[in-house]
């Protein structure tokens, strides 16, 4: 999740470009690094308000290669390249493309299908398909209850800490 909303980014860029606020104002007031604000301005100049609308993009290998070639040909920084092509994911994406291309050429830039992994950890203790004995069932249930109890204790502790911190803020 982005720290700043698209509306906030757009309003900040407009305030800065109309010279109503300085870079130090944004740094002091919103903790926005000057480089970040200037990057937003670059994107805005290239793509207008559309630059801040969230989108998910899949890039072809040829597009990635064109981006790398354009960046090299025009001697652009990664930040300028990301702004010019409106690439989501920041400069790290272009760096990764560059590394992949250097290692494996065009084939390495081919999009890979993302594999989804299960969020549930599979039990490694029982690999047979035999039914559980009563003792095994009780051990399993006991382990589950211990885990649930530890979770509830931790939750209670966190709620207590939050309550204490709110009280201390109110007192000061």
ZAMARGU-4260 file (C-alpha; in steps of 0.2 Angstrom, whole numbers, plus 5000, padded with zeros to 4 digits):
<rodrens>
0) 5000/5000/5000 | 5006/5017/4996 | 5010/5029/5010 | 5002/5043/5000 | 4986/5043/4991
5) 4985/5048/4972 | 4975/5064/4977 | 4988/5069/4989 | 5002/5066/4976 | 4993/5077/4963
10) 4989/5091/4975 | 5007/5091/4981 | 5014/5092/4964 | 5002/5106/4959 | 5007/5116/4975
15) 5025/5114/4971 | 5024/5118/4953 | 5014/5133/4956 | 5028/5139/4968 | 5017/5140/4982
20) 5027/5128/4993 | 5046/5124/4994 | 5054/5107/4995 | 5058/5110/5013 | 5040/5113/5017
25) 5035/5096/5010 | 5050/5088/5020 | 5046/5096/5036 | 5027/5095/5035 | 5024/5078/5027
30) 5041/5070/5028 | 5042/5069/5009 | 5060/5067/5002 | 5064/5081/4990 | 5069/5067/4977
35) 5052/5059/4979 | 5043/5075/4976 | 5053/5079/4961 | 5050/5061/4954 | 5031/5064/4956
40) 5034/5080/4946 | 5043/5071/4932 | 5029/5059/4931 | 5016/5072/4931 | 5024/5082/4917
45) 5025/5066/4907 | 5008/5059/4910 | 4997/5072/4919 | 4985/5066/4933 | 4985/5049/4926
50) 5003/5046/4933 | 4996/5044/4950 | 4981/5032/4946 | 4985/5014/4952 | 4987/5001/4939
55) 4994/4984/4937 | 5005/4981/4922 | 5013/4966/4914 | 5027/4971/4903 | 5033/4961/4888
60) 5051/4956/4885 | 5052/4968/4870 | 5045/4983/4880 | 5058/4980/4894 | 5072/4979/4881
65) 5066/4995/4873 | 5066/5004/4890 | 5083/4998/4893 | 5089/5003/4876 | 5081/5020/4877
70) 5088/5023/4894 | 5106/5019/4888 | 5104/5029/4872 | 5097/5045/4880 | 5109/5043/4895
75) 5094/5044/4907 | 5094/5039/4926 | 5083/5025/4931 | 5072/5037/4940 | 5070/5048/4924
80) 5066/5032/4914 | 5053/5026/4926 | 5044/5043/4925 | 5045/5044/4906 | 5038/5026/4903
85) 5026/5027/4919 | 5033/5011/4925 | 5025/5005/4941 | 5036/4998/4955 | 5050/5011/4954
90) 5068/5011/4950 | 5070/4994/4957 | 5060/4986/4943 | 5072/4994/4930 | 5087/4988/4939
95) 5080/4971/4940 | 5077/4971/4921 | 5095/4977/4918 | 5102/4963/4929 | 5091/4950/4921
100) 5096/4956/4903 | 5114/4956/4908 | 5114/4938/4914 | 5102/4930/4901 | 5098/4942/4887
105) 5081/4944/4880 | 5074/4927/4886 | 5078/4932/4904 | 5066/4947/4902 | 5051/4936/4897
110) 5037/4938/4910 | 5036/4924/4922 | 5020/4917/4929 | 5018/4920/4948 | 5016/4905/4958
115) 5004/4906/4972 | 5009/4897/4988 | 4997/4891/5001 | 4996/4901/5017 | 4992/4886/5027
120) 5007/4877/5033 | 5005/4858/5029 | 5009/4846/5043 | 5025/4837/5041 | 5023/4825/5056
125) 5010/4814/5048 | 5013/4808/5030 | 5003/4792/5030 | 4985/4791/5025 | 4981/4780/5041
130) 4968/4787/5052 | 4974/4795/5068 | 4974/4786/5084 | 4964/4794/5099 | 4981/4798/5107
135) 4987/4807/5091 | 4971/4816/5090 | 4972/4822/5108 | 4990/4828/5105 | 4985/4837/5089
140) 4971/4846/5098 | 4982/4850/5113 | 4995/4858/5102 | 4981/4868/5093 | 4974/4874/5110
145) 4992/4879/5116 | 4994/4889/5100 | 4977/4897/5102 | 4981/4901/5120 | 4998/4909/5116
150) 4990/4920/5103 | 4976/4926/5114 | 4989/4930/5128 | 4999/4940/5115 | 4984/4949/5109
155) 4979/4954/5127 | 4996/4960/5130 | 4996/4971/5114 | 4979/4978/5119 | 4985/4982/5136
160) 5001/4991/5129 | 4990/5001/5117 | 4979/5006/5132 | 4994/5011/5142 | 5002/5021/5128
165) 4985/5031/5125 | 4984/5035/5144 | 5002/5041/5144 | 4998/5052/5129 | 4983/5059/5137
170) 4992/5063/5153 | 5006/5073/5144
</rodrens>
